[in-house]
Amino acid sequence: MSRVSRKEAEQNRKEVIQAASRLIPERGIDGVSVPQLMAEAGLTHGAFYGQFASKEALVVAACEAVFADRCRLYDAFAARYADDREAGRAVFIKRYTRPAHRDAWAEGCPMASLCGEVARPERAGPIRSAFARGLSALLERLGGVIAGKRKKVPREEVLATVSMLVGALVLSRATEGEPISNEFLAAARKVLLES
């Protein structure tokens, strides 16, 4: 059996992290096994421990990757609407509160997909710390996205807006298939667009 080069090993690591970044938000940390993650990346289970010390280490790396990806997305979004920040704010709120976002667990907001997982007592430590770092980086970007005409919004307003958006999305997901599911999204959208 031939050994892989450093370059191949690094590429394999990236592929495992990408697979985890998709599957963990969609299925939960305990909802996906190491063999499933490795198979998703096209690798054998045996290759896992050459890349990561534990599943927890992979979850930390996936959390960092998913937040970094979302930060890049929000930076691009803010740049796209730099000349019309008020329109950008409205577009962001409308996109965040649409049913398609609710249904996109793997590609959607990592705050909503991971917060229930990370809040569990057994996640205290490196996983929760990685989530908190990613969340903080995302909040920095969101301040500019939700500012509208203003140059800056107070941190407490950013926190309140994010709380409403994430809360509406989480509650909408928890009640999917029931009429109230869409009501949560519509109510948050209405209140935020009218504020």
N, C-alpha and C positions, 0 to 999 in steps of 0.2 A: 504494500500500500504506500503510495507516494505522499510525501508531506506537502502541505500547501505553503506557498510563499507568504511573506509578510503582507504583501499587497493583496493577495487572495484572502488571507485571514481577516484583514481590515475590511475588505468588501463583504465578506461573510458576516462579520459583526454588524455592519451597517444594515444588511438585509434582515438580520434577526431583529434588530431594533425597529426597523420599518414595519416588519410583520407585527411585532408587539405593539407598536404605536397605533396600528389599525385594530387589532383584535382585542386588546385590553379595554379600550373605551367601549367597544361594542359588546363584549361578553363579560367583562369584569375580570379582576385579577385572578380570582379563584375559578372563573369560568373558562379559563384556557390553560392547558397544561404545557409543560416544557416540550414534550414531543409534538404537540400541535403547533406550537410556535416555530419549532425547528422545521417541521414539515412545510409550513406556510412559507418559510424562507428557502425551501428546497435543500435542506441540510438534514443530516442524521442527528438523532438525539445525542449520540456520543460526542458530537462536536461542540455541544453546548458548554461544557465545563472548561473547554479550552478558551472560550470567549468570556465567560462570566463566572464569578465566584458562587453565585446563587441566583435563584429566580428573583429574589428581592433586588439584586444588583441590576438585573435586566429591567425590572419594573422601573427602577430609578432612571436608567438610561432612556427608556421609552417615554417616561414622563417628561424628562428634559427635552427629548426630541419633539414630542408633540406640541409642547409649549413654544419651543423655538420656531417650529413651523408656523404656528398660529401668529407669533410675533411678526414674522416676515410677511404674512398675509395682511396683518393689520397695518404694517408700515407701508405696504404697497397700496392698500386701500386709502390710507391718509394722503399719500402722494397723489393718487388719482383724483381726489377731491380737494386738493390744496387750494384751488381757486374758487371753490364753492363748498365751503365746509358745512354750511347749513343743509345743503342737499345731501352731502355725505352722511351727516348725522341721521337724516330721515331714511336714506337707503339702508344704512347699517341696522337701524332699529327694525325696519320692515323685513329685512333678510333674516335677522336673528329670530324674529317672532313668527316666522312662516312654518307651516306644517312640514315642509320639506326639510327644514333644519331639525325639527323635532325627530324626524324619522332617520336622520343621518348620524347615527351614534358614532360610527367609525370616523367620519369626516367632520363631524360637528364640533361644537365648543368643548374643549377639554375640561373647562371648569364644571360644566353640567354633567359630562360623562363620568368624570372621575371623583367628584366631591363626595358622593355617597360611599365610594370605595375607600377613599383616603380618611374619611371621618371615623372609620371603624377603629376600636382601640388597638387592635393588633398591627395597625399601619403606622403607629407612632414611630418616629425615628427617621431613617433615611428616605423612605417613600414620602412621608408627609412633608419632610423638609424640601424634597425636590418639587413637590406640588406647590408649596408655599413660594419657593423661588420663582417658579414658572408663572404662578398667579401674579406675583408682584411685578414681573416684567410685562405681563399682559396688561395689567392695570395702568402702567405708565403709558402704554400706547393708547389705551381706550380713552384716557383723558382727552387726548387730541381728537379722537374720532367723534366723541360725543359732545365736544365743545360747541359745535355749531358756529355761530357768528363770533362768539367770545374767543379770546386768545387762550384762556385757561379757565378750567372749572375747579372749584375746591375739591380736595381729595374726598371729603365726606359725600359730595354729590356723585363723584365717580363710584364710590363704594355703594351708595344707595341705588344708583342706576344699574350697576352690575348685579347687585342683589335682586333687583326686580326682574331683570332679564333672565338671569340664571334660575331664579326661583320659578318664574313662569315656565321656562323650558323644562325643568325637572318635574314640576307638577303636571305639565302637559304630557310628558312621557309616561308618568305614573298612571295617568288616566286615559291613555290612548285607547281609542275605540268608543269612548263615551263622549257625549256632547260637551261636557265641561272641559275636555282636553283642548279644544279649539278656543273655548272661552278664556282660558288662562292666557293664551298667546294674544288674543284680540284685546283683552283688557290691558295687558302690559303695553302693547303697541299704542293703543289709544291714549293712555295716560302719559306715556313718554313723548309721543309726538305732539301732544297738546301742552306740554310743559315748556 
